[in-house]
Amino acid sequence: MEWESDERELKAAGAVPLGGGRVGFLIGGWEIETAKRSILNSSLVQQWEEKLQTTHLPEMVFGESCLILKHINSGITLHFNAYDALCGWKLEALPPVEVPAAALWKFRCWLENDCRFKLRYNSENLVSVVSSSGLLKFDELGGKVDYQPNDQVILDYDYTFTTPYSGSAGVEKGPESGRGSPGESICSPHWEDCEEQIDMVALSAKESILFYDEVVLYEDELADNGISLLTVKVRVMPSGWFLLLRFWLRVDGVLMRLRDTRMHCSFKESTEPVILREICWREATFKALSSKGYPTDSSAYSDPGTISERLPVAMRKTQKLIVK
């Protein structure tokens, strides 16, 4: 359901629609815009694979969907998009999550369509998949020939598309900032660790929401064995904006991984806005959760927002955007 803003509240806050078919507002010196487009077609998928030097992409990549926040006076621009996120996935190159051999049956069609498991057929019409203890063998109809229950299927890339991506930042020249011609990037801002914290208590206080949107950047259902999902949500209030970039992974029966990036900026009369970023990574295996008495049924973990506190923190830091 699309967000419907209150015209009176928007006017009182000085928010102006961007117009021209764009979705978003100019408010507090910021242009805040979302774009939601369809998934990449086959031609674009091929182009992305060539650029990323990979033959693997998530099932659904919303390549032209994005969230953009631009501070008019300073030219600071924050951009959230699938391509940069997948660049992070490719660079981090985590080892693939191992799944039990029994789960391979669900992957059967997925394997043959995408060749993610590097299937090899021999003269006996058997397909082999490298495992930790040798080869798992299947006949051409998917019938089991030889495997051990404790075998672990090992892949050669991170099929979960886990990314360390926390957004893209830049500074554009523009007449408002006195930095030159519009649309040109003059430097790359950097993030520095800081002691300041995003005031989540203040953000949870009742305040009018002038604009809200959620953009899906990519998604993969892991052949019905879980979910890999990257989304970004933005909320604009009279006092400022707040966003959540979230990567959520659930490999059924094996692992859950949550990587959240929260950003906040108050609307203040200053040339350089103060932007805080909190990055928090959480992760746990189903086995570890079971040992603490939590359920092992995957259906109990459909909403990352409700179970995040069950996952131990792997990394947390707060940073401030610095422009020099």
ZALUM-820283 format. One record per residue (C-alpha): residue number from 1; x negated, y, z; chain. Coordinates in Angstrom, 1 decimal. Layout:
BEGIN
<pt NUM,<X,Y,Z>,A>,
...
// end
This chain:
BEGIN
<pt 1,<0.0,0.0,0.0>,A>,
<pt 2,<-1.4,3.4,-1.0>,A>,
<pt 3,<-1.8,6.0,1.7>,A>,
<pt 4,<0.7,8.8,1.7>,A>,
<pt 5,<-0.6,12.1,3.1>,A>,
<pt 6,<1.6,14.6,5.0>,A>,
<pt 7,<1.6,17.7,2.8>,A>,
<pt 8,<2.1,20.0,5.8>,A>,
<pt 9,<-0.9,18.5,7.7>,A>,
<pt 10,<-3.1,18.7,4.6>,A>,
<pt 11,<-2.2,22.4,4.1>,A>,
<pt 12,<-2.8,23.2,7.8>,A>,
<pt 13,<-6.3,21.6,7.6>,A>,
<pt 14,<-7.1,23.4,4.4>,A>,
<pt 15,<-7.4,20.2,2.3>,A>,
<pt 16,<-7.1,20.6,-1.5>,A>,
<pt 17,<-6.4,17.7,-3.8>,A>,
<pt 18,<-9.3,17.1,-6.3>,A>,
<pt 19,<-6.9,16.9,-9.3>,A>,
<pt 20,<-7.7,15.7,-12.8>,A>,
<pt 21,<-6.5,12.2,-11.9>,A>,
<pt 22,<-9.1,11.9,-9.1>,A>,
<pt 23,<-8.1,10.4,-5.8>,A>,
<pt 24,<-9.3,12.5,-2.9>,A>,
<pt 25,<-9.6,15.9,-1.3>,A>,
<pt 26,<-11.9,18.9,-0.8>,A>,
<pt 27,<-11.9,19.5,2.9>,A>,
<pt 28,<-14.3,21.0,5.4>,A>,
<pt 29,<-16.8,21.6,2.7>,A>,
<pt 30,<-16.8,18.0,1.5>,A>,
<pt 31,<-15.4,16.4,-1.7>,A>,
<pt 32,<-14.2,13.0,-0.6>,A>,
<pt 33,<-13.2,10.7,-3.5>,A>,
<pt 34,<-12.3,7.0,-4.0>,A>,
<pt 35,<-12.1,5.1,-7.3>,A>,
<pt 36,<-10.5,1.7,-7.6>,A>,
<pt 37,<-11.0,-0.1,-10.9>,A>,
<pt 38,<-10.6,-3.6,-12.3>,A>,
<pt 39,<-13.3,-6.4,-12.1>,A>,
<pt 40,<-16.1,-6.4,-14.6>,A>,
<pt 41,<-15.4,-8.0,-18.0>,A>,
<pt 42,<-17.6,-10.6,-19.5>,A>,
<pt 43,<-19.7,-8.1,-21.4>,A>,
<pt 44,<-20.4,-6.0,-18.3>,A>,
<pt 45,<-21.1,-9.1,-16.3>,A>,
<pt 46,<-23.8,-10.0,-18.8>,A>,
<pt 47,<-25.3,-6.5,-18.6>,A>,
<pt 48,<-25.4,-6.6,-14.8>,A>,
<pt 49,<-27.0,-10.0,-14.8>,A>,
<pt 50,<-29.7,-8.7,-17.1>,A>,
<pt 51,<-30.3,-5.6,-15.0>,A>,
<pt 52,<-30.4,-7.6,-11.7>,A>,
<pt 53,<-32.4,-10.4,-13.4>,A>,
<pt 54,<-30.0,-13.1,-12.1>,A>,
<pt 55,<-27.5,-15.5,-13.5>,A>,
<pt 56,<-25.3,-15.3,-10.4>,A>,
<pt 57,<-22.7,-12.7,-9.5>,A>,
<pt 58,<-19.7,-12.8,-7.1>,A>,
<pt 59,<-16.5,-14.1,-8.7>,A>,
<pt 60,<-15.0,-10.6,-8.5>,A>,
<pt 61,<-17.2,-7.6,-8.9>,A>,
<pt 62,<-15.4,-4.2,-9.0>,A>,
<pt 63,<-18.2,-2.5,-10.7>,A>,
<pt 64,<-16.6,0.9,-11.3>,A>,
<pt 65,<-14.9,1.1,-7.9>,A>,
<pt 66,<-16.6,3.4,-5.4>,A>,
<pt 67,<-16.4,5.9,-2.5>,A>,
<pt 68,<-18.2,9.2,-3.0>,A>,
<pt 69,<-18.6,11.9,-0.4>,A>,
<pt 70,<-20.3,15.1,-1.4>,A>,
<pt 71,<-21.2,18.1,0.7>,A>,
<pt 72,<-20.7,21.1,-1.5>,A>,
<pt 73,<-23.1,23.6,0.1>,A>,
<pt 74,<-26.1,21.3,0.7>,A>,
<pt 75,<-25.5,18.9,-2.3>,A>,
<pt 76,<-25.8,15.9,0.0>,A>,
<pt 77,<-24.0,12.9,-1.6>,A>,
<pt 78,<-23.2,9.6,-0.2>,A>,
<pt 79,<-22.2,6.8,-2.6>,A>,
<pt 80,<-20.9,3.3,-2.0>,A>,
<pt 81,<-20.8,0.9,-4.9>,A>,
<pt 82,<-21.2,-2.8,-5.8>,A>,
<pt 83,<-24.3,-2.4,-8.0>,A>,
<pt 84,<-26.5,-0.9,-5.3>,A>,
<pt 85,<-25.2,-3.5,-2.9>,A>,
<pt 86,<-26.1,-6.4,-5.2>,A>,
<pt 87,<-29.6,-4.8,-5.7>,A>,
<pt 88,<-29.9,-5.2,-1.9>,A>,
<pt 89,<-28.8,-8.8,-2.0>,A>,
<pt 90,<-31.3,-9.6,-4.7>,A>,
<pt 91,<-34.1,-7.8,-2.8>,A>,
<pt 92,<-33.4,-9.4,0.5>,A>,
<pt 93,<-33.2,-12.9,-1.1>,A>,
<pt 94,<-32.1,-14.8,2.0>,A>,
<pt 95,<-32.4,-18.5,1.9>,A>,
<pt 96,<-29.1,-20.2,1.0>,A>,
<pt 97,<-26.8,-21.4,3.7>,A>,
<pt 98,<-26.8,-25.2,3.9>,A>,
<pt 99,<-23.4,-26.8,3.7>,A>,
<pt 100,<-22.6,-30.5,4.6>,A>,
<pt 101,<-22.5,-32.8,1.7>,A>,
<pt 102,<-18.8,-33.6,2.4>,A>,
<pt 103,<-18.0,-30.0,1.4>,A>,
<pt 104,<-19.5,-30.6,-2.0>,A>,
<pt 105,<-16.3,-32.1,-3.2>,A>,
<pt 106,<-14.5,-28.8,-2.9>,A>,
<pt 107,<-17.4,-27.2,-4.9>,A>,
<pt 108,<-17.0,-29.7,-7.8>,A>,
<pt 109,<-15.2,-27.5,-10.3>,A>,
<pt 110,<-17.2,-24.4,-9.1>,A>,
<pt 111,<-20.4,-26.3,-9.7>,A>,
<pt 112,<-19.6,-27.2,-13.3>,A>,
<pt 113,<-18.2,-23.8,-14.2>,A>,
<pt 114,<-21.0,-21.7,-12.7>,A>,
<pt 115,<-23.9,-24.1,-12.5>,A>,
<pt 116,<-24.8,-22.6,-9.2>,A>,
<pt 117,<-26.1,-26.0,-8.0>,A>,
<pt 118,<-28.3,-26.7,-11.1>,A>,
<pt 119,<-26.5,-29.9,-12.0>,A>,
<pt 120,<-28.5,-32.4,-13.9>,A>,
<pt 121,<-27.0,-35.2,-16.0>,A>,
<pt 122,<-28.9,-38.3,-17.0>,A>,
<pt 123,<-28.3,-41.1,-19.4>,A>,
<pt 124,<-26.0,-42.8,-17.0>,A>,
<pt 125,<-23.7,-39.8,-16.9>,A>,
<pt 126,<-24.6,-39.1,-13.3>,A>,
<pt 127,<-24.9,-35.6,-12.0>,A>,
<pt 128,<-27.6,-35.0,-9.3>,A>,
<pt 129,<-27.9,-32.2,-6.8>,A>,
<pt 130,<-31.1,-31.8,-4.8>,A>,
<pt 131,<-30.6,-32.4,-1.1>,A>,
<pt 132,<-32.8,-32.3,1.9>,A>,
<pt 133,<-33.1,-36.1,1.8>,A>,
<pt 134,<-33.3,-36.7,-1.9>,A>,
<pt 135,<-30.5,-36.7,-4.5>,A>,
<pt 136,<-26.7,-36.7,-4.1>,A>,
<pt 137,<-25.3,-38.6,-7.1>,A>,
<pt 138,<-21.9,-38.3,-8.7>,A>,
<pt 139,<-20.4,-39.9,-11.8>,A>,
<pt 140,<-18.9,-37.8,-14.6>,A>,
<pt 141,<-15.4,-37.9,-13.0>,A>,
<pt 142,<-16.6,-36.7,-9.7>,A>,
<pt 143,<-16.7,-40.1,-8.1>,A>,
<pt 144,<-19.1,-40.7,-5.3>,A>,
<pt 145,<-22.0,-43.0,-6.2>,A>,
<pt 146,<-24.6,-42.5,-3.4>,A>,
<pt 147,<-24.9,-40.1,-0.5>,A>,
<pt 148,<-25.5,-40.0,3.2>,A>,
<pt 149,<-23.0,-38.2,5.5>,A>,
<pt 150,<-25.7,-36.1,7.0>,A>,
<pt 151,<-27.1,-34.8,3.7>,A>,
<pt 152,<-27.4,-31.1,3.3>,A>,
<pt 153,<-26.9,-29.5,-0.1>,A>,
<pt 154,<-29.8,-27.1,-0.7>,A>,
<pt 155,<-29.3,-24.2,-3.3>,A>,
<pt 156,<-32.0,-22.1,-4.8>,A>,
<pt 157,<-30.4,-18.7,-4.1>,A>,
<pt 158,<-28.2,-16.9,-1.6>,A>,
<pt 159,<-24.8,-17.8,-3.0>,A>,
<pt 160,<-23.1,-15.9,-0.1>,A>,
<pt 161,<-24.2,-12.6,-1.6>,A>,
<pt 162,<-25.2,-11.2,1.8>,A>,
<pt 163,<-26.5,-7.7,1.5>,A>,
<pt 164,<-28.4,-5.3,3.8>,A>,
<pt 165,<-26.8,-2.4,1.9>,A>,
<pt 166,<-25.8,0.5,4.0>,A>,
<pt 167,<-24.8,3.0,1.3>,A>,
<pt 168,<-26.7,5.2,-1.1>,A>,
<pt 169,<-27.7,8.8,-0.3>,A>,
<pt 170,<-29.0,11.6,-2.5>,A>,
<pt 171,<-29.1,15.4,-2.9>,A>,
<pt 172,<-27.8,17.0,-6.0>,A>,
<pt 173,<-28.8,20.5,-7.2>,A>,
<pt 174,<-25.9,22.9,-7.5>,A>,
<pt 175,<-25.1,26.6,-7.6>,A>,
<pt 176,<-23.5,26.3,-4.2>,A>,
<pt 177,<-26.7,25.0,-2.6>,A>,
<pt 178,<-28.9,27.4,-4.5>,A>,
<pt 179,<-31.0,24.4,-5.6>,A>,
<pt 180,<-30.7,24.6,-9.4>,A>,
<pt 181,<-28.5,23.2,-12.1>,A>,
<pt 182,<-25.6,20.9,-11.0>,A>,
<pt 183,<-25.7,17.1,-11.2>,A>,
<pt 184,<-29.5,16.8,-10.8>,A>,
<pt 185,<-31.0,14.9,-7.9>,A>,
<pt 186,<-33.9,16.7,-6.3>,A>,
<pt 187,<-34.8,14.3,-3.5>,A>,
<pt 188,<-33.8,11.2,-1.6>,A>,
<pt 189,<-32.8,11.9,1.9>,A>,
<pt 190,<-34.0,9.4,4.5>,A>,
<pt 191,<-32.6,8.0,7.7>,A>,
<pt 192,<-34.4,8.3,11.0>,A>,
<pt 193,<-33.6,6.4,14.1>,A>,
<pt 194,<-32.1,8.6,16.8>,A>,
<pt 195,<-30.7,8.5,20.3>,A>,
<pt 196,<-27.4,10.1,19.4>,A>,
<pt 197,<-24.4,7.9,19.1>,A>,
<pt 198,<-21.2,8.0,17.1>,A>,
<pt 199,<-18.5,8.9,19.7>,A>,
<pt 200,<-16.1,6.0,19.1>,A>,
<pt 201,<-14.0,7.1,22.1>,A>,
<pt 202,<-13.3,10.4,20.5>,A>,
<pt 203,<-12.6,8.8,17.2>,A>,
<pt 204,<-10.0,6.5,18.8>,A>,
<pt 205,<-8.1,9.5,20.2>,A>,
<pt 206,<-4.9,10.4,18.5>,A>,
<pt 207,<-5.5,12.7,15.6>,A>,
<pt 208,<-3.7,13.2,12.3>,A>,
<pt 209,<-5.1,11.1,9.4>,A>,
<pt 210,<-5.1,13.3,6.4>,A>,
<pt 211,<-6.5,10.7,4.0>,A>,
<pt 212,<-7.3,7.0,4.2>,A>,
<pt 213,<-8.4,4.5,1.6>,A>,
<pt 214,<-10.1,1.1,1.3>,A>,
<pt 215,<-12.2,0.0,-1.7>,A>,
<pt 216,<-13.2,-3.6,-2.4>,A>,
<pt 217,<-16.6,-3.7,-4.0>,A>,
<pt 218,<-17.0,-7.4,-4.5>,A>,
<pt 219,<-15.5,-10.7,-3.3>,A>,
<pt 220,<-16.2,-14.4,-3.6>,A>,
<pt 221,<-14.1,-17.2,-2.1>,A>,
<pt 222,<-17.0,-19.7,-2.2>,A>,
<pt 223,<-14.9,-22.3,-4.1>,A>,
<pt 224,<-12.3,-22.2,-1.3>,A>,
<pt 225,<-15.0,-22.9,1.3>,A>,
<pt 226,<-14.8,-19.5,2.9>,A>,
<pt 227,<-15.1,-15.8,2.0>,A>,
<pt 228,<-17.8,-13.3,1.0>,A>,
<pt 229,<-16.4,-9.8,1.0>,A>,
<pt 230,<-17.8,-6.3,0.8>,A>,
<pt 231,<-15.4,-3.4,1.4>,A>,
<pt 232,<-15.6,0.3,2.4>,A>,
<pt 233,<-12.9,2.2,4.2>,A>,
<pt 234,<-12.8,6.0,4.7>,A>,
<pt 235,<-10.6,8.0,7.1>,A>,
<pt 236,<-10.4,11.8,7.1>,A>,
<pt 237,<-9.1,13.8,10.0>,A>,
<pt 238,<-8.9,17.6,10.6>,A>,
<pt 239,<-12.1,17.2,12.7>,A>,
<pt 240,<-14.2,15.2,10.3>,A>,
<pt 241,<-14.6,12.0,8.4>,A>,
<pt 242,<-15.4,8.4,9.4>,A>,
<pt 243,<-16.2,5.4,7.2>,A>,
<pt 244,<-16.8,1.7,7.7>,A>,
<pt 245,<-18.8,-0.3,5.1>,A>,
<pt 246,<-18.4,-4.0,6.0>,A>,
<pt 247,<-19.9,-7.2,4.6>,A>,
<pt 248,<-17.9,-10.2,5.9>,A>,
<pt 249,<-19.0,-13.8,5.4>,A>,
<pt 250,<-17.4,-17.0,6.5>,A>,
<pt 251,<-18.7,-20.4,5.3>,A>,
<pt 252,<-16.1,-22.7,6.7>,A>,
<pt 253,<-17.3,-25.0,9.4>,A>,
<pt 254,<-20.9,-23.6,9.1>,A>,
<pt 255,<-21.5,-19.9,9.6>,A>,
<pt 256,<-20.0,-16.4,10.1>,A>,
<pt 257,<-21.9,-13.2,9.4>,A>,
<pt 258,<-20.7,-9.6,9.9>,A>,
<pt 259,<-22.7,-6.6,8.8>,A>,
<pt 260,<-21.1,-3.3,9.6>,A>,
<pt 261,<-22.2,0.3,8.7>,A>,
<pt 262,<-20.3,3.1,10.3>,A>,
<pt 263,<-20.8,6.8,9.4>,A>,
<pt 264,<-19.4,9.9,10.9>,A>,
<pt 265,<-19.6,13.6,10.2>,A>,
<pt 266,<-17.8,16.5,11.9>,A>,
<pt 267,<-16.6,19.4,9.9>,A>,
<pt 268,<-18.7,22.3,11.0>,A>,
<pt 269,<-19.8,25.6,9.6>,A>,
<pt 270,<-23.4,24.7,8.7>,A>,
<pt 271,<-25.5,24.4,5.6>,A>,
<pt 272,<-26.8,20.9,6.6>,A>,
<pt 273,<-24.2,18.6,8.0>,A>,
<pt 274,<-25.0,16.2,10.8>,A>,
<pt 275,<-24.4,12.6,9.6>,A>,
<pt 276,<-24.8,9.7,12.0>,A>,
<pt 277,<-25.0,6.1,10.9>,A>,
<pt 278,<-24.6,3.0,13.0>,A>,
<pt 279,<-25.7,-0.3,11.6>,A>,
<pt 280,<-24.7,-3.5,13.4>,A>,
<pt 281,<-25.3,-7.0,12.3>,A>,
<pt 282,<-23.6,-10.0,13.9>,A>,
<pt 283,<-23.9,-13.7,13.2>,A>,
<pt 284,<-23.0,-17.1,14.7>,A>,
<pt 285,<-22.6,-20.7,13.6>,A>,
<pt 286,<-19.4,-22.5,14.2>,A>,
<pt 287,<-21.4,-25.0,16.3>,A>,
<pt 288,<-22.5,-22.1,18.6>,A>,
<pt 289,<-19.0,-20.8,18.9>,A>,
<pt 290,<-17.6,-24.2,19.7>,A>,
<pt 291,<-20.2,-24.6,22.5>,A>,
<pt 292,<-18.6,-21.5,24.1>,A>,
<pt 293,<-15.1,-22.9,23.9>,A>,
<pt 294,<-14.0,-21.0,20.9>,A>,
<pt 295,<-11.9,-22.7,18.2>,A>,
<pt 296,<-13.6,-24.4,15.2>,A>,
<pt 297,<-10.7,-24.1,12.8>,A>,
<pt 298,<-11.5,-21.6,10.1>,A>,
<pt 299,<-8.0,-20.2,10.1>,A>,
<pt 300,<-8.8,-18.7,13.5>,A>,
<pt 301,<-11.3,-16.5,11.9>,A>,
<pt 302,<-9.5,-14.8,9.0>,A>,
<pt 303,<-9.8,-11.2,10.4>,A>,
<pt 304,<-13.4,-10.1,11.2>,A>,
<pt 305,<-12.0,-7.1,13.1>,A>,
<pt 306,<-10.4,-9.3,15.7>,A>,
<pt 307,<-13.3,-11.7,16.3>,A>,
<pt 308,<-16.4,-9.5,15.9>,A>,
<pt 309,<-17.0,-9.4,19.6>,A>,
<pt 310,<-17.4,-13.2,19.6>,A>,
<pt 311,<-20.4,-12.9,17.3>,A>,
<pt 312,<-23.6,-12.1,19.0>,A>,
<pt 313,<-25.5,-9.0,17.8>,A>,
<pt 314,<-28.5,-9.7,15.6>,A>,
<pt 315,<-29.5,-6.1,15.0>,A>,
<pt 316,<-28.1,-2.7,15.9>,A>,
<pt 317,<-29.5,0.8,15.3>,A>,
<pt 318,<-28.2,4.4,15.0>,A>,
<pt 319,<-29.7,6.8,12.6>,A>,
<pt 320,<-29.4,10.4,11.4>,A>,
<pt 321,<-29.7,11.6,7.8>,A>,
<pt 322,<-32.7,13.9,7.3>,A>,
<pt 323,<-33.1,16.1,4.3>,A>,
<pt 324,<-36.4,17.8,3.7>,A>,
// end
